[in-house]
Amino acid sequence: QVQLVESGGGLVQAGGSLRLSCAASGRTLSTYAMGWFRQAPGKERNFVARINWSRGSTYYADSVKGRFTISRDNAKNTVYLQMNSLKPVDTAVYYCAHMSRALLHYDSWGQGTQVTVSS
């Protein structure tokens, strides 16, 4: 089992930036990838970005390409989401997720961190 703790959310004006962090603990040697998802009020949880742990390959939702950057620090078992040029539509609760090598699907989730972008 892997435990995830997000931090870094907050209130920012449109056009501003935030950096989210997600620290993993527990069975982190099992990590295949880490991802970020977000859920706006009354909407489904949607994929934002993913990074493969060993090679560092990254994938993004079209809505955030060119604005968000996912990165990782293997030594700290931490994944980051740098969010630039934020828009009000980016307002959501952001969740970190862990994908294990054994299952190849997201099997652990963080508690979420609120990001609010004002116009």
Secondary structure, DSSP 8 states (H G I E B T S, - for coil): -EEEEEE--EEEETT--EEEEEEEEESGGGEEEEEEEEE-TTS-EEEEEEEETTT--EEE-TTTTTTEEEEEEGGGTEEEEEE-S--GGG-EEEEEEEEETTT-SEEEE---EEEEEE-
